[in-house]
Amino acid sequence: MYTNVRSITAGEISPLEMQDPQVALMVMVEWLNRRVIARGADTVSKIGDAWNSGSHKDKIVPVKYIAKLLKAYDESMVDLVREVT
């Protein structure tokens, strides 16, 4: 995993710094943007497919994983809406 961190941050973030949740989150979001969303995964289902199977463009579709992800996503969005209203 640290190889991915180095490629995203040009080696500017150390393994020790990755223990900070804020730093790890920043790196993870950038990784998702570059390696998943930039390659065409433009829905929660496609992002989950790419995350779990390596690509949303292949014939490997982790149906159960995507269903579980969508359920969790929907529940978190409901909670977010409740907080805002």
N, C-alpha and C positions, 0 to 999 in steps of 0.2 A: 504493500500500500504506500509506503514512503516514496517509492519510485514515482507514483502518481503525484504526490505532494511536490517533489522536486521538479517535475515537469511543469506543473502549474505555477509554482512560485519561483522558478529559476534558482532553487536551492536557498532561497532567502528565509525559509522557515525550518527550524530544526525539529527533530523528533520530540525534544523536550517541550518546545512551544506547542506542538500538536496536542499535548495533554490539556491545554486550555480549551474548554468547550467553545468559546467564542472564535478562537483561531481555527479550530477544527471545522466549525460550521462554515466559516468563510471559505475555507479551502474546498469543502464538500460542495457548496453551492457553485463555486467556480468550476469544479470538475463536472458537475451535472450540466452546467451551461455549455461547456466545451465538448464534452464527450457524449452527451445524450441529446440535449435540446438542439444544439447546432447541427446534429445529424438527422433532424427531422422529427424527433419525438415531441409532439406538440399537444398531447393530452396526458392526463394522469395515467390512463391505461397504457399508452405507449411508453411513457417514462418508466412505469413499473415493469413492463415487459423487458425493456432494455436493461434495467437495473438487475433483474433476476436472471435473464437468459443471455445477456451480452449484446443483444440488438433487437430492436422492434421490427426489423425488416426481414428477419429470418422466419423459418417455419416453426420454430420452437416458441410456443405461446403458453406461458405458465398461468393457465386459466384460474386455478384456485388462488394463486398468489395475487393475481390482479383483482379478483373478487374481494379478497381480504383487504387489500390496499384501498380499493374504492370505498368499502364500508368504513374503514378508519378515516379516510379523507372526508367522506360525507359527514361523519359524526363530528370531526374537528371543525368543519365549516359551520355546522349548526351551532356548536359552542361559540365560535367566533361571532356569529350573527347575534347570538344572545348577549354577548359582552358589549357589542356595539349599540344595540337598541335598548 
